[in-house]
Amino acid sequence: MAEAAAVMERSDLGSLAVVEGMTLLGLVTERDIRRAVAAGAHLDATHVSEMMSRDPDTFGPDLDVWDAAAWIAEAGYRHLPVVDDEGALLGIVSPHALLKALVDTV
């Protein structure tokens, strides 16, 4: 988990996808790391699989940005995993990217 936190810090990311091949298994988020630390976990000895958010909701690449924004507002999530029809991870949309897309539509 410490390595995941270091990668997130270096890359200025709020989450990392945990994949097997291109199949999304879960997400490690800033919240997951914060919860682990608050629970007393030693990040050097904790595996990502122990603390990741498993089986997150996913969306297809054709999701309308307004629908995506509504989903984030209702669900309270900060990351939108986007997968293709076969379930392969295409990317993760951040709130910042979503906000920019919304501004561009106006």
C-alpha positions, 0 to 999 in steps of 0.5 A: 500500500505504501508503494501505491500511495507513493505513486499516487503522490508522485503522479498527483492522482486521487486513485489507482486502478487495480487490474488483472490484465485489463479487467478492473478488480478495484480502486485504491483511493485517497479515502482507502489509504486514509482509512487504512492509516486511521485503522492503524495499518502499516502501509509497508505491510498492507497489500493493496488488495486488502484495502481497495474498494472492490468491484466499483461501479463502472460506466461505458465510454458513451455515458453523457457527461451530465449523467456522469456528473449527476451520478457523482453528485448522488453517489458521492464517489470521486472516480468514474471507472470507464470500461468497454463492452468486454469489461476492459478498463479504458480509464478513470474520469476524475471530478476535475476532468468531468468539470472541464467537460461540463464547462466545455459543453456550455 
